Amino acid sequence: MIEKAILWLGSARHDLQAFPPDARRLAGFQLRQIQQGLKPADWKPMATIGPGVCEMRIHTAVEHRVCYVVKFAEAIYVFHAFEKRTRKTSKRDVELARQRYQQLMAQRSAVHGVRRESGSMKLKITPSTGNVFRDIGFRREEAEHLLVRADLMIQVQKLIASRGLKQKPAAKILGVTQPRVSDLLRGRIDLFSTDALIDILARLGAQVRLKVKVLPAA
């Protein structure tokens, strides 16, 4: 499956970079899931912002949210990221997300030759570096480690799902505790090393092959 690129709208990338490291890791992992055609661990539709808009919910010591739209073939658009300290999303965050979504729709329509009335300024769109973890502020070396672990964990999740395994039977096959399986399914990449994930994949009957891609010097 060809993974979708991520495009950052307005200040969304900068705002997500301001999240604490644990919230950024979870957000990065769930965005990686979305790139590979999966749904994040915790999300809900946000039709009040626009058709097809989703809100990713990040649960750490402080709640965080990421608004994105995945329905377009060309990319995943991430257009708002914010800290949530009250039960109800603030009017300011809803209005900002709605405004960016409307600007995105106007710009996409212009590209496809459809005129839409819009008095707003052109929305800044920033392409991904190719590594979502680097996008959101992790150092290059750490971002590469996180990406490898995220991709391995996603393969574990896919295999568990394809076999219809519940947590208890999965724990028995993997030789780990049920809470450990829960951590796998919740994307807690901070709790698993690359070696541990490769061992888990082997217990699921998978073979891991390494592919190295040399990038142009930065």
C-alpha positions as CSV (number, residue, x, y, z in Angstrom):
1,M,0.0,0.0,0.0
2,I,1.3,3.4,-1.0
3,E,1.4,5.7,2.1
4,K,-0.1,9.1,1.9
5,A,2.0,12.2,2.4
6,I,1.2,14.7,5.2
7,L,0.7,18.4,4.5
8,W,0.7,20.9,7.4
9,L,-1.7,23.8,7.2
10,G,-1.1,27.2,8.8
11,S,0.7,26.9,12.2
12,A,-0.5,23.3,12.8
13,R,3.1,21.8,12.6
14,H,4.5,24.5,14.8
15,D,1.7,24.1,17.3
16,L,2.2,20.3,17.5
17,Q,5.9,20.8,18.0
18,A,5.0,22.6,21.2
19,F,3.3,19.5,22.7
20,P,5.2,17.7,25.4
21,P,7.4,14.8,24.1
22,D,5.0,12.0,25.2
23,A,2.1,13.7,23.5
24,R,4.2,14.3,20.4
25,R,5.2,10.6,20.2
26,L,1.6,9.5,20.4
27,A,0.5,12.0,17.8
28,G,3.3,11.0,15.5
29,F,2.5,7.3,15.9
30,Q,-1.2,7.9,15.1
31,L,-0.4,10.1,12.1
32,R,1.8,7.3,10.9
33,Q,-1.1,4.9,11.3
34,I,-3.3,7.2,9.2
35,Q,-0.6,7.4,6.5
36,Q,-0.8,3.6,6.2
37,G,-4.6,3.6,5.8
38,L,-5.4,2.7,9.5
39,K,-7.5,4.6,12.0
40,P,-5.8,6.1,15.0
41,A,-6.4,4.6,18.5
42,D,-8.8,7.4,19.6
43,W,-10.6,9.7,17.2
44,K,-14.0,11.2,16.4
45,P,-15.6,12.9,13.4
46,M,-15.9,16.7,13.6
47,A,-18.7,17.4,11.1
48,T,-19.2,20.8,12.8
49,I,-15.9,21.9,11.3
50,G,-16.4,20.3,7.9
51,P,-17.3,17.1,6.0
52,G,-14.7,14.4,6.5
53,V,-12.8,16.3,9.3
54,C,-11.6,14.1,12.2
55,E,-10.2,14.9,15.6
56,M,-7.4,12.8,17.0
57,R,-7.5,12.6,20.8
58,I,-4.2,12.4,22.7
59,H,-4.4,11.3,26.3
60,T,-1.4,12.2,28.6
61,A,-1.2,14.3,31.7
62,V,-2.8,17.0,29.7
63,E,-5.3,16.4,26.9
64,H,-4.3,17.4,23.3
65,R,-6.2,17.3,20.0
66,V,-5.1,17.2,16.3
67,C,-7.6,18.0,13.6
68,Y,-7.0,16.5,10.1
69,V,-8.8,15.4,7.0
70,V,-7.9,12.2,5.1
71,K,-10.6,12.0,2.4
72,F,-8.5,13.5,-0.4
73,A,-6.4,11.3,-2.5
74,E,-3.3,13.5,-2.7
75,A,-2.5,13.9,1.0
76,I,-3.5,14.0,4.7
77,Y,-4.1,17.6,5.7
78,V,-3.3,18.4,9.3
79,F,-4.8,21.9,10.0
80,H,-5.0,22.4,13.8
81,A,-3.3,21.1,16.9
82,F,-4.0,22.3,20.4
83,E,-4.0,21.7,24.1
84,K,-7.4,21.0,25.6
85,R,-7.9,21.9,29.3
86,T,-11.7,22.0,29.4
87,R,-14.3,19.3,28.6
88,K,-15.7,21.3,25.7
89,T,-13.5,22.4,22.9
90,S,-13.1,26.2,23.0
91,K,-14.9,28.3,20.5
92,R,-11.6,29.8,19.3
93,D,-10.2,26.4,18.4
94,V,-13.4,25.3,16.6
95,E,-13.5,28.6,14.6
96,L,-9.8,28.4,13.7
97,A,-10.1,24.8,12.5
98,R,-13.2,25.7,10.5
99,Q,-11.5,28.7,8.9
100,R,-8.5,26.6,7.8
101,Y,-10.7,23.9,6.5
102,Q,-12.7,26.4,4.4
103,Q,-9.4,28.0,3.1
104,L,-8.2,24.5,2.2
105,M,-11.3,23.8,0.2
106,A,-11.1,27.1,-1.6
107,Q,-7.5,26.5,-2.5
108,R,-8.2,22.9,-3.7
109,S,-11.1,24.2,-5.8
110,A,-8.9,26.8,-7.4
111,V,-6.3,24.2,-8.3
112,H,-9.0,22.1,-9.9
113,G,-10.4,25.1,-11.8
114,V,-13.5,25.6,-9.7
115,R,-14.1,29.2,-8.5
116,R,-15.2,29.8,-5.0
117,E,-15.9,33.1,-3.3
118,S,-13.3,33.6,-0.6
119,G,-12.1,36.8,1.0
120,S,-9.5,35.1,3.1
121,M,-5.8,35.2,2.6
122,K,-4.1,32.2,1.0
123,L,-3.4,29.4,3.6
124,K,0.2,28.4,4.1
125,I,0.8,24.7,3.3
126,T,4.1,23.1,4.5
127,P,5.1,19.7,3.1
128,S,6.3,16.9,5.3
129,T,10.0,16.1,5.6
130,G,9.1,12.5,4.9
131,N,9.3,11.5,8.5
132,V,6.4,12.6,10.7
133,F,8.4,12.4,13.8
134,R,11.0,14.8,12.4
135,D,8.1,17.1,11.3
136,I,7.0,17.4,14.9
137,G,10.3,18.4,16.4
138,F,12.3,15.2,17.2
139,R,16.0,15.3,16.3
140,R,16.9,13.5,13.1
141,E,18.5,10.5,14.8
142,E,15.6,10.0,17.3
143,A,13.0,10.6,14.6
144,E,14.5,7.7,12.5
145,H,14.4,5.4,15.5
146,L,10.8,6.4,16.2
147,L,9.8,5.8,12.6
148,V,11.3,2.3,12.6
149,R,9.6,1.4,15.8
150,A,6.3,2.9,14.7
151,D,6.3,0.9,11.5
152,L,7.2,-2.4,13.3
153,M,4.4,-1.8,15.9
154,I,1.9,-1.1,13.1
155,Q,2.8,-4.4,11.5
156,V,2.2,-6.1,14.9
157,Q,-1.2,-4.4,15.2
158,K,-2.2,-5.5,11.6
159,L,-1.2,-9.1,12.3
160,I,-3.2,-9.2,15.6
161,A,-6.2,-7.7,13.9
162,S,-6.0,-10.0,10.8
163,R,-6.2,-13.0,13.1
164,G,-9.0,-11.6,15.2
165,L,-7.0,-12.0,18.4
166,K,-8.2,-10.6,21.6
167,Q,-5.7,-9.3,24.1
168,K,-5.5,-12.4,26.3
169,P,-4.9,-15.0,23.5
170,A,-2.5,-12.5,21.9
171,A,-0.5,-12.2,25.1
172,K,-0.2,-16.0,25.3
173,I,1.1,-16.2,21.7
174,L,3.6,-13.3,22.3
175,G,4.7,-14.5,25.7
176,V,3.9,-11.2,27.3
177,T,1.4,-9.9,29.8
178,Q,-2.0,-8.6,28.7
179,P,-1.2,-5.0,29.8
180,R,1.8,-5.3,27.5
181,V,-0.5,-6.2,24.6
182,S,-2.6,-3.2,25.5
183,D,0.4,-1.0,25.3
184,L,1.1,-2.4,21.8
185,L,-2.4,-1.7,20.6
186,R,-2.4,1.8,22.1
187,G,0.8,2.7,20.2
188,R,3.1,3.1,23.2
189,I,6.3,3.1,21.1
190,D,8.2,4.6,24.1
191,L,7.8,1.3,25.9
192,F,9.2,-1.0,23.2
193,S,12.7,-1.3,21.7
194,T,13.3,-2.2,18.1
195,D,14.6,-5.6,19.2
196,A,11.5,-6.3,21.3
197,L,9.2,-5.5,18.4
198,I,11.2,-7.7,16.0
199,D,10.9,-10.6,18.6
200,I,7.1,-10.1,18.8
201,L,6.8,-10.1,15.0
202,A,8.8,-13.4,14.9
203,R,6.4,-14.9,17.4
204,L,3.6,-13.9,15.1
205,G,5.4,-15.8,12.2
206,A,6.6,-12.7,10.4
207,Q,10.0,-12.1,8.9
208,V,11.6,-8.6,9.1
209,R,13.8,-7.3,6.3
210,L,15.8,-4.1,6.5
211,K,15.7,-1.5,3.7
212,V,18.1,1.4,3.8
213,K,17.5,4.5,1.7
214,V,20.2,7.1,1.3
215,L,18.8,10.7,1.3
216,P,20.5,13.8,-0.2
217,A,22.7,15.7,2.3
218,A,20.7,18.3,4.2
